[in-house]
């Protein structure tokens, strides 16, 4: 891709000469080149007091792409409609005006928009025009370039970038206007472009006429109306549109606020993978009633309640387990059991929380945390719980690892990455977050300034003196998880390593909750990390690395979760698999992929908002399609990522009405940490203790009984 840049703009911005083709046009060989160009323009404009935010790398790429398409169209016109077009046009112009005026205009054009040989001083414009390249005279190719300069300057959507290819000096100092008039008459009297019965100039200007205010709109027009003409360039247009969408979405994210809920549409089943593969429950599974506990916060609360230090899992009092059992609890999901990333804790402390632990979902390794007593303390709690009919549950976080985990240090190829920063403005000058002397791990500087959340971190391997820029975990809905590293599931060795880790967890815990499970379905892993051309990019910088569906299917032929379900059924058959899944994937996870249970966030969201008719519609449509799906739902009034149940439902009749539904509808009821007690504090995943001094609401507690 390339487009015209005046000598004045080249000198003003000091563009790198390697960016220019022989013809003197700016050469954008890939999107990274467009990013570098945009960064140069932004820097210069910011220093001169102009608004840098109007500059768009995606639009610069699109301008270059349109120039390439226009050259392709002109070549097709010459080959199929009107051979030797510009040779004839020069003869016509010489007869309409005179050869001297035409040559003088071409000379000035090559002075103001110089080819490399002219810009470097190797040739004068006159000498350049006397030469030929690839069998075409430079007079003819210069006339073609001048025609496209006219097209660019007539395009109102390019106004932001007009200084790069401004034709004003040509208009003021030459017969350029007369040449344009003559050129238009020439094409009016020559064969029209058959696809639209327009002369060539009008045909090239048609996208700007149809969408005068939008570069993306012009690409859309070309895609819709020129497909049979431009052939394989359609793929480049799709990519160009993806870059624009990705850039527009760069700072958009879903923050707190009203959650939009949907009733599943089962009319098409679950697409090409629509098979029925419900898991076979063990006898105890339909009777499971689960409660979530943030492990560190719970131990701190127990210490206060029982008046003694309770720091380890083996110190959880028998009386507490007995109390849970009397409340009807048969499953205890302990959040934050595993050894956590040291870098994650360091990041949170650097950002102002000196008491913070690492995030419970930024894992160092799958060993029970020594702070909680390690393996022996866990086994003690496990044995005492199972004697009371309470099965322990744990998280498995398959999407990512902590940024300083042994997997990152010892298997860096397992993670999605680039050998360079995805955006030229990224800087990595902050503290080294690695406790391993073999590597340095650095977050992008803007994270600490809270002005941006970079999509990558920098891993410097000292023994190779090599830098990798590894993507953070990301589900595309908000900011990246900046203490995590994103695993690359296109790699068979990654899928096998995670599979083995899942099996190890499943053999240890009777209940395994898969965090953010929907991100690893083929549909969403491709959408997030290798988007199909034309679908747009949901994670900044990933549109450039999109794959067609066929390419993606070749790399990831099967659903990872189907393989997990099959292996666990063989090697840990008494373990219940529970998927955290959203995005209308709930039915797919249990009916097609074979998970035992799946989150049903619609229960909480719709009933909290008193959208009862919508929830009734959800039940009705699910019963009509496949009643067994309802039996596989995990129904809850809050989960650890949401506000507490009393904050959402209060403590009155609404709360108990919904709670009664949760306990009696088909599915697995899940209670939140502090829900029975009426606690209002939402515990962060890095909390070591509760910060609010809350007392048990005895009335609420007794009403549950």
N, C-alpha and C positions, 0 to 999 in steps of 0.2 A: 504494500500500500504506500502511496506517495501523494503529495500535493505540492502546489507552488509555494515558494517562500521567496520574498523579495530580498535583494542584497541588503537593503536598509534594515530589514528585520533580522537577517543573519548577523549583521554587525551589531545591532542593538542588543540582541540576546546572547551573542557569543555562542551560537549553537556549535556543538561538536561536529566537525567536518565528516566524521564517519557516518553521520545521519543522512548524508546527501547522496543521491544517485548521480550518475554521470550527467544526466540531463539537467541536473541542478535542482530537481524536485526533492522535497523532504521525504526520506525513505523510512516508512514505519514497517519494519520487517515483522514485528509482532507487537502484542499489546504492551509488553514491557517497555518497548521503545516509546510508545505513546505515553506511558506513565512518566518516563524520564523527561520527555518533552513538556508535559503538563507541569511537572515539578519546576522546571526551569522558568516557564512562563509565570507560574504563581510566585516564585521567589522574586523575580524581577518586578512584577506588578506590586507585590507587597512592599518592596523597598521604595518604590516610587509613589506610594500612597494610593495606588489603584486597588480595586477589589479583586483579590486573587480567587475568590470562590466561584467566579463565573467561568473559570477555566475547567474543562472536563476532559480527562484523558480518554474517556469512552467516546466523546464527541470528536476529538481529534482523530482517533482511530477510524471513526465512521466517515469523516471527511476524506481521509486517505482511501478508505474502501470505496467510496463513491467515485473518486477519481479513477481508481483502477477499473471499476465497472464501466465508467464512461469510455475509457480507452478500449475496453473489450468490445463495447457496442460499436464504437467507431471502426475498429478492425473488422468486425462482422459485416458492417455496412460496406466497407471497401471490398471485402472478399466476395460478398454475395449479392450486392445491389449495384454498387457504383465503383468499379476498379479505378485505381489511380486518382482517388477523390481530390487529394490536396494538390496534386500536380495540376489537375484541371482548375482547381480553385485559384491557384496562383496565376494561371494564365488569364482567368476571368477577371481577377482583381487588377492585373496589369492593364487590361483593356478598358476597365471601368474607370480607374484612376490613372496611375502610371506606375511603371516598374520602380522608379526612384522612390516614390512615396511608400510603396509597399516594402521595399528593402530597408528604407530608413526606419520604418515602424518595427520591422523584424529585428533590426540591429538594436534599437532601443529596448525592445522586449528582452533580448538576450543580455543587455547591459543591466537592466533593472531586475531581471529574473535569471541570473547567469547560470549556465552549465558549469560543471566543475572546472573545466579547462579555462573558461573565461574568468571565473571568480578567482582562480589561482594566478591569473596573469599569463598563463601559457599561450593563450590565443586571444586575439581581439574578437569582438562580436562579428566583424566583417569576415575575418579568417574562419571563424567557426561556421558561418553560413555557407562558405564555399566548400565545406567538407561533406562527406556522406558517412553514415553509420548503418551497418547491416543492410546495405543496398538501398537505403532511403536517404534522399538529400536532407541536410539539416534545415533547409528553407521549408520543406514540407512538414517535417516534424515540429519545427518551431511554430508554424501556422496552426497545427493541431493543438499544441500546448496553449497557444494564445486563445484559441476557441474555448478551451476548458477554463482558462483564466476568466474569460467573459462569463461563462456559466457559473463559476464560483462567486463572482462579484454580483451577479444578479440574484443570488440565493439569499433571501432575507434571514433564513435560519442560521446563516454563518456570520452574522453581524459581529458577534463577540470576537471573532478571529480575523476580522477583515484586515487589520493592520498587517497581517502576515502576507497577504496576497492582494494588497490594495492596488487597483489599476489607475489611480488618480493621475500619477505622473505621466503615464502613457497617454491619457486623454488630453492632458494639458500641453504636452510637448511634441506630439506626433499626430499623424493622420489615423490614429487607432480607431476613432469613432467612424471615420469613412470606411476603414477596412472592415469593421464589424457590419456596417450597413451593406457593403458589397458582398460580404460573406453570406449574409442572410439571403440576399437576392439570388446568389449562386445556388444555395440549397433549395430555395423555393422553385427554381427552374430545373432542378435535377430530381432524379427519382426519390420518392418519399420513402420513409421507413415503413415497410409493409405491415409491420405489426400494429401500427396505429394510424396509418395514412397521414403522418405528419412529416414535415421536413426534419432533417437530422437535428438541427438546433432546437426546434420546438420539442422534439422528442426528448432530448437531453434535459431540457428545462421543465419538463412535465412534472417530475416528482416535487420540485419546489413550488410549482403552481398549485398542486393538489394539497400540499402540506407546508405552507409557507413559514410556519412558526416552529417547526419541529424537525430536527435531524432524524430522530427515531421514526417519526411519521413518514419521512421520505424513504427511509430504508424499508419500512413496512409496505409502502406503495410499490417500490421496486420488487420486493419479494412477491407481492400479490399479482403484479401485472407484467413483469419481465421474466418470469421463471423460465419460459420456453426459450428465451433469448440467451440468458446468461449461464444456464446450465449449472455446473458445479460451484459457481460463485454463490449460489443460494446458501450453501453451508457457511460461507464467510459472513453473509448477511445475518444469518441466525446468530452467529457468534457475536457480531457487532451489536445486535439488539440485546443479547445477553449482557454484554459489558455495560450498556447503558442502564439496563434495569438493575444490575448488580450495584452500580455506582449510585443510583438513586436510592437504593435501599440501604446504603452503607451505614447510615447513622439512624435508620429507623429500626425500632425494636418495640416489642410488646411489653410495656411496663405494667404497673399495677393498675387495676381498674376493672371494669365489667368484663367478665369472661363470656365470650360468645359460645353458645351451646347449639348442638345440632342433633337432630334425630337421624339415626342411620338410614340410608337408602339401600335396601337389600335387593332392589329390582334387577340388578346385574350380578347378583352374587358377589364373589370376591375375585372376579376377573379370570385370567387364564389359569390361576392357581386354585381354582374353586374345587377343592376336594374336602370330604368330611373325614376328619381325623381327631375326634375328641379323645382326650386321654381317659384311661380307665382309672377311676378313683380307688384308692385303698379304703378300707372300711372306716378309718378315722377321719378321712379328709372332708366329707360333707358335714361333719360335726365341729369343724374347726371354728373357733371364735378367737380372733387375733387382737392383740393390743400392741401398739408401738411404744417403745421406750428409748429415748436418747440415753445411751448407756452412762455417760459421764454425769449428765444432769440428774439422772435417776439415783445414782450412787450418792451424789451430794445431798439430794433431798432425803434419802434414807438415813444418811448420817445425822441430819438435823432431827428427823422424826424419832429415831431410836436413841439419840443422845450419845452416839459413839462414832468413831471413825469407821466408815465403810467405804473403802477405796477400791477393793478388788471384787471380782465377780463371786468368788467363793465366800465372801462376807455378806452377801445378800441374805437377810434373815429368813429362816424357814417360815416365820409368821407372815412375811410379806408374800411369799409364794402361796401360802394357805389362803391369804386374803384374796389374791387374784383368782384362785380356783373357786372360792365361794361366790365371786362375782360372775362366774361362768366362763372365765378365760381358759382356753385350752392351747393357745399359741402365744409365744412371747417373742416379738420381733425386736431385737436389740440393735439399735442404730449406732454405728461407729465403733464396731468391735475390732476392726483390723488396724494394723500399724499404718499410720497416716504419714503423708509427705511432710518431711521437715521443712522443705521449701515453702509449702503452703502456710504452715504456721508462721514462718518468718515473714512472708508477704503480708499476712494479716496484722502482724505486730508493726511492721514498717508503715502500714496504713492507719495506725492509730489505736489498735486494740491490744494492749500489752498482755492481757490475760488469755488471748485467743489460742485455742488449739488449731490444728489444721482442719480443713473441711473433712467431714466424714466420707466424702466422695472423691477426695484426692488421695489415692492410696499409694503407700510405699511398697507394701507387699501383703500377701494374704496370710499373715500370722496374727494370732490374737494379740492385741497390744499389750506390751509389758506393763504399761501404766494401769491396765485392768487386771493384772495378775498372770497374764500369759495363758498358755495351754492348760496348765494344771488347774488354774482357777476356773477357766471355762468348763473343763470336764466336771469339776465339782458341782457347778451350778446346773449343768446339763443333767447329771445323775439325779440331783435332788428335784429338779423340775419334772423329769419324766416319770418319777415315782408318783407325782401328783397329777399325772395326766396332762402336763403342760409341755408342749414341744417348742424348742427354741428355733427361732428364725434369724437369718442374717441376710445382709445385702451382698450381691455380687455385682460389680460395676464393670461390665464388659466393654463399654464404649471407649474408655480412656484409662490412663494411669496418671499418677502424680508426676509432675515435671522432673522430679529428681529420683524416680524409682529406678531400681536396678535394670528393669527392662529398657528404660530410656538410655541408660549409660552403656549397657552391654549389648543391646539389640536396637540401636537407633534406627536401623532400616525398617523396623516394624511400624513406624509412625509416618503419617502423611506429612510431607515436608517439601522444601525447596532448597536449592543451593544458594539462594540469594533472598533478600527481603522482598515480599510481594509488593510492597509500596516503597518508592524511593525515599520518602520522608521518614521512614522508620529509623530510630536510633536506639542503640543498646549500650548505654553507658552507666547503668545503675549497678547496684551491688551484686556480687556473685552469690547465687542462691544454692550452689552445690556444696554438699559436705564431702563429696568425693574428689580427691585431688586430681583425678584423671580428666575431669571436665570442668568447664565453667557453664553456668546456666544463668541467663539474663532475660528479664522481662523488658519489653519495649518501654522507653522512657515515659511516654504519655500516660501509661497506666498509673504511675505514681503521681502524676500531675492531675489525674482524673479528668483529662481532656479527651481521652480516647481509650478504647480497649483493643489492643492489637490482636490480630488473629493468629500471630505466631510468637514463639519465643526463640531465643538464640541458644543453641548448644554448640559450644566450642570444644572440640576434641583435641586435647593438648598433644597427644602422641602422634596424631596425623597433622596437627596444625590446620584443622579443617573446621569450617563453620557449617552448621545445618540450621535451617529455620523451620522449626517443627510447629505444626498447627496445634492450637489449643482445642480441647474438646468443645463442641458447639452443636446445639440443636437447631440453630437458625432462627430462633424466636426472640432472642435477647442478646446480651453481651456474651462473648466467649467466656468459658470457664478458665480463667487465667492461671490457675494452679494445676492444670491438667495437660496431658499430651494425647492427641487423637490417634488411636490405632487405625491401621490401614487394612480393612477387611478384604481388599482385593488380593492380598497375599495369602496363599494357602498356609504358610508357616505361622502367620498370625492367627488364623482361624483355629489351627490345631493347638497352638499354645493357650489360647483363651479357652478352648474346649477342655483341655486338661485341667486348667484352673477351676473351671466350673465343676468338673467331676470331683475334684478334691473338696470343694466347698459342699457339694451335694452329699458327699459321703460323711460329712461332719455334721450338717444341719438338716433336720427333717423338713424345714421350710426355707426356701431360697427365693428372695425377691430380686428380680433383675432390674436394675436401675436403668431408666430411659431406654427400655427395650425396643421401642418403635424406631429408634434411630438406626438400628442395625438390620431392619428389613431391607430387602433389595430395593424396593421402591424409594425408601427415604434415604438410604445410604447413597444411592446414586444422586437423588435430588440435592442432597447437601454437599457432596464432595466431588462428584463427577457428573454434573448436570447435563442432560441430553441437550444438544444444540437446539436453541429456540425456546427452551423452558425457562431461561433466566437463571441467575445465580442467587441462592439464598445466603451464602456465606461469601463475604467480600474476597475477591481474587480467584475464586474457584471456577468461574465460567470459562476461563482460558484453558482449563484442563478437562473440559467436558468430554463425554464419550457417547457414542450412539448406543442405543439399547443392545444391539448385537455385540458391540465391543464390550459393554459392561457385562452382559450375560456370559460371554466367554471367560472373563476374568473371575466372575462370581456366579457359577452356574446354578447353585442351589441356595435355598433359604438357609442361612446359618441356624436359625432357630429350629427348623425341622430336624437338622442333624443333632442339635443339642437335645431335643426331646427324645429322639431315638436312642442316643447314647446313655442318657440318664435313666431311661426306662430299662436298659440292659444292666447298667452298673450300679445304679442307686435307686432301685424301684420303689422304695418306701419314702421318697422325698417329693414333696409338693413344690411345683414350680409356679411362681407367681410373677406375672409381667406387669411392670409399670408401662402402660401404653395409652396413648391418646390418639388424636388426629383420625378418629373414626376407624381405628385399627382393632378395636376391642374384640369384635366378633371374629375377625381374621385370626387373631392370636389363639383363641381357644378352639375354634371350629376347624381351621385349616392347619395351623402350625402345631396344635396339640398341647398347648400350655394347660396346666390344671386350672389356673385362675388368672384373671386380668382385672386391672383397675377399672372401676366404673365411676369416673369423675362426674358423669351426668347426674348421678344420684345426688351428690352434694350440691352441685351448681344449680340444677333446676329446682330442687326442693328449697334450697336457701332463698332463691329468688321468687319462690311461690309460683313457679311456672309449671303448675301441676298438670295442666292439659298436655303440655309438651312431654312431660315424663310419662303420662298415661299413653300417649301416642308411641313413645319409645317402647314401652312394654308390649303394646298391642302389635306393633310391626315386628318386634323380635319374636313374639309368640307365633305369629303367622309364618315367619321365615324359618326359625329354628329354636324351639323352646329351650333346648339344652343350653343355649348361650346364657340365658338368665341365671341358670344354676352355677355358672362359672364366674359370675361377676363378684368382685370385691367391692362391697358397698361401704361407704364411710361418710362421716360428717366433717371430718378434716383429715389431712395427712400431713406429714412433717414439713411439706413445702407450703402449706396453706395456713391461713389464720385458724386459731383454735375453734373448736365446736361452739363454745359459748359466745365467742365473738361473732360467729356467723349466724347462730340460731337462737341466742339468748339462753335463758334458764327456765322458761315457762312452758306453756302447752305446745308451742311450735317445736321446741327442742324435743320434748318427749313424744310428740306425735311422729316426728321423723325418726327418732331413735327406735320407736316401736316398729316402724316400717323396716328399718335396717335389720332389726333382730328377727323379723318374721318373713320378709321377702326371700325368694330363692337367692342363694349366693352366700358368700362368706362375709360376715359382719366384721369390720375392723374399727376398733376404738383408738383414739389418739392419746398421746401422752398427756396426762392431767385431765382427761375428759370426764372421768367419773368424779373427780374432786372439784371440778368447776374452775380449773386454772385458766387464766386468760393469756399468759405470756406465751408467745411463739418462740421456741428455742432455736437459735441459729445452729447450723451444722458444725460450727466451730466452738460452740459453748462448752465450757467445762462445768458450769453451774447455772442455776437459775438466778437471774438478777432481781426479780421481783420477789418481795416477801409476801407470798400469798398463803392464805389459810384455807384449809379444806372447807368447802361448803357442805356441811353435814346434811342439810336438808336435801340438796341435790343428790348427794351420794346415797342416802337412804331411799330416795324415790327410784333410783335405778334398781334397787333390790326388790 
